[in-house]
Amino acid sequence: MLASRPIETPLGPMLAAANEAGLALCEFADRPMLPTQIERVQLELHDEIANAPHRYLDQAERELDEYFKAERETFTVPLLIEGSPFQQAVWRELLEIPFGRTTSYGDVALRVGRPDGARAVGRANGDNRIAIIIPCHRVINADGTLSGYGGGRRRKQWLLRHEQRGLQLSFDGVGE
């Protein structure tokens, strides 16, 4: 069974799910793709998600709380990264982007061996099921402008400002 529960954050509630292999899902509860992401996780892991306690959910909640309090820059909760080989390569590359830094879709594409794959990197980013912890919010356009974010562009902007300043900021609203 995949244990799940909501996790409250300053940016709104997230839904997290984990099993003994690690955290498999951590998404904003109001994300339109959440039902699709839940379905994908259940299909890939051949397991149902059910509301239940789990040590990795406790750890994810604690680490996210520390992150939002500007007390944590890296996460240590074990991750269960399921997807195509390309998606997994992109998500692992995202884990290498330092706290407070950004990179472009094209740069990620180069690092995963697909120099013409910026759009494919964007799709893999959109399919990331572990928001914040796998920091897809740190990927921006080559010209430095913000692009889309599954949790909404305002959240992406908030997260980037939070990391650049290392301060707790207020958030008044969700969505784009």
C-alpha positions as CSV (number, residue, x, y, z in Angstrom):
1,M,0.0,0.0,0.0
2,L,1.0,3.6,-0.7
3,A,0.4,5.6,2.5
4,S,-0.8,9.1,1.9
5,R,-1.8,12.2,3.8
6,P,-2.0,16.0,3.3
7,I,0.9,18.2,4.3
8,E,0.2,21.8,5.1
9,T,2.6,24.4,3.7
10,P,2.6,28.2,3.5
11,L,1.7,27.8,-0.2
12,G,-1.3,25.6,0.4
13,P,-1.9,21.9,1.2
14,M,0.1,19.2,-0.6
15,L,-0.8,15.6,-0.9
16,A,2.1,13.2,-0.2
17,A,2.3,9.4,-0.7
18,A,5.1,7.0,0.2
19,N,5.9,3.3,0.6
20,E,8.9,1.5,2.0
21,A,11.0,2.5,-1.0
22,G,10.5,6.2,-0.5
23,L,8.3,9.3,-1.3
24,A,6.5,8.7,-4.5
25,L,4.2,11.8,-4.6
26,C,4.2,15.3,-3.2
27,E,1.9,17.6,-5.1
28,F,-0.1,20.7,-4.4
29,A,-3.6,19.6,-3.6
30,D,-5.2,22.1,-6.0
31,R,-3.0,21.2,-9.0
32,P,-5.3,20.2,-11.9
33,M,-2.9,17.3,-12.8
34,L,-3.1,15.8,-9.3
35,P,-5.7,13.1,-10.2
36,T,-3.6,12.1,-13.2
37,Q,-0.5,12.0,-11.1
38,I,-2.2,9.8,-8.5
39,E,-3.4,7.4,-11.2
40,R,0.1,7.3,-12.8
41,V,1.8,6.5,-9.5
42,Q,-0.7,3.8,-8.7
43,L,-0.2,2.2,-12.1
44,E,3.5,2.4,-12.1
45,L,3.8,1.0,-8.5
46,H,0.9,-1.5,-8.9
47,D,-0.5,-0.3,-5.6
48,E,-3.4,1.8,-4.3
49,I,-3.0,5.1,-2.4
50,A,-4.7,5.1,1.0
51,N,-4.7,7.6,3.8
52,A,-2.3,6.1,6.4
53,P,0.7,7.1,8.5
54,H,4.2,6.4,7.2
55,R,7.7,7.4,8.4
56,Y,8.6,8.9,5.1
57,L,5.5,11.1,5.1
58,D,6.6,12.3,8.6
59,Q,10.1,13.0,7.3
60,A,8.8,14.8,4.2
61,E,6.6,17.0,6.4
62,R,9.4,17.8,8.8
63,E,11.8,18.6,6.0
64,L,9.3,20.8,4.1
65,D,8.5,22.7,7.3
66,E,12.3,23.3,7.8
67,Y,12.6,24.4,4.1
68,F,9.8,26.9,4.5
69,K,11.4,28.2,7.7
70,A,14.6,28.7,5.8
71,E,16.3,26.1,8.0
72,R,16.9,23.5,5.2
73,E,18.4,23.7,1.7
74,T,18.5,20.0,0.8
75,F,16.2,17.2,1.4
76,T,17.1,13.7,2.6
77,V,13.8,11.9,2.5
78,P,14.3,8.8,0.2
79,L,12.6,9.3,-3.2
80,L,10.8,6.8,-5.4
81,I,11.4,8.2,-8.8
82,E,9.3,6.3,-11.3
83,G,9.0,7.3,-15.0
84,S,10.6,6.8,-18.4
85,P,14.4,6.6,-18.5
86,F,14.4,10.2,-19.9
87,Q,12.1,11.5,-17.2
88,Q,14.2,9.9,-14.5
89,A,17.4,11.4,-16.0
90,V,15.8,14.9,-16.0
91,W,14.5,14.5,-12.4
92,R,17.8,13.3,-11.1
93,E,19.5,16.3,-12.9
94,L,17.0,18.6,-11.2
95,L,18.2,17.3,-7.8
96,E,21.7,18.6,-8.7
97,I,20.5,22.3,-9.1
98,P,21.8,24.0,-6.0
99,F,19.5,25.8,-3.6
100,G,18.9,29.4,-4.6
101,R,20.1,28.8,-8.2
102,T,18.3,28.4,-11.5
103,T,19.1,26.8,-14.8
104,S,17.4,26.7,-18.2
105,Y,15.5,23.9,-19.9
106,G,18.2,23.9,-22.5
107,D,21.0,23.5,-20.0
108,V,19.2,20.5,-18.4
109,A,18.7,19.0,-21.8
110,L,22.5,19.3,-22.5
111,R,23.3,17.7,-19.2
112,V,21.0,14.7,-19.9
113,G,22.5,14.2,-23.4
114,R,19.6,15.6,-25.4
115,P,21.0,19.0,-26.7
116,D,17.8,19.7,-28.7
117,G,15.5,18.4,-25.9
118,A,14.5,21.6,-24.1
119,R,10.8,21.1,-24.8
120,A,11.1,17.4,-23.7
121,V,12.7,18.6,-20.5
122,G,9.8,21.0,-20.0
123,R,7.4,18.0,-20.4
124,A,9.4,16.0,-17.9
125,N,9.3,18.9,-15.5
126,G,5.6,19.0,-15.8
127,D,5.4,15.3,-15.0
128,N,7.5,15.7,-11.8
129,R,5.4,14.2,-9.0
130,I,7.5,15.4,-6.1
131,A,7.2,19.2,-6.1
132,I,9.8,21.3,-4.2
133,I,11.8,18.3,-3.1
134,I,12.7,17.6,-6.8
135,P,13.1,21.3,-7.5
136,C,11.6,21.7,-11.0
137,H,10.7,25.3,-9.9
138,R,14.5,26.1,-10.4
139,V,14.2,25.6,-14.1
140,I,13.5,28.8,-16.1
141,N,13.6,30.0,-19.7
142,A,17.0,30.7,-21.2
143,D,16.3,34.4,-21.2
144,G,15.8,34.4,-17.4
145,T,12.0,34.7,-17.5
146,L,9.7,32.4,-15.6
147,S,7.9,29.7,-17.4
148,G,5.0,27.6,-16.3
149,Y,4.9,25.6,-13.1
150,G,2.4,22.8,-12.2
151,G,1.7,24.5,-8.9
152,G,1.2,27.9,-10.6
153,R,3.5,30.6,-11.6
154,R,3.0,32.6,-8.4
155,R,4.2,29.7,-6.4
156,K,7.2,29.3,-8.6
157,Q,8.1,32.9,-8.2
158,W,7.6,32.6,-4.4
159,L,9.8,29.6,-4.2
160,L,12.6,31.2,-6.1
161,R,12.4,34.4,-4.0
162,H,12.3,32.3,-0.9
163,E,15.5,30.4,-1.9
164,Q,17.3,33.5,-3.1
165,R,16.7,35.4,0.1
166,G,16.6,32.4,2.5
167,L,13.7,34.2,4.2
168,Q,10.2,33.2,5.1
169,L,7.9,35.2,2.8
170,S,4.1,35.6,2.9
171,F,2.0,34.1,0.2
172,D,-1.5,35.5,-0.5
173,G,-3.1,33.4,-3.2
174,V,-2.6,30.5,-5.5
175,G,-2.6,29.8,-9.2
176,E,-1.2,31.8,-12.0
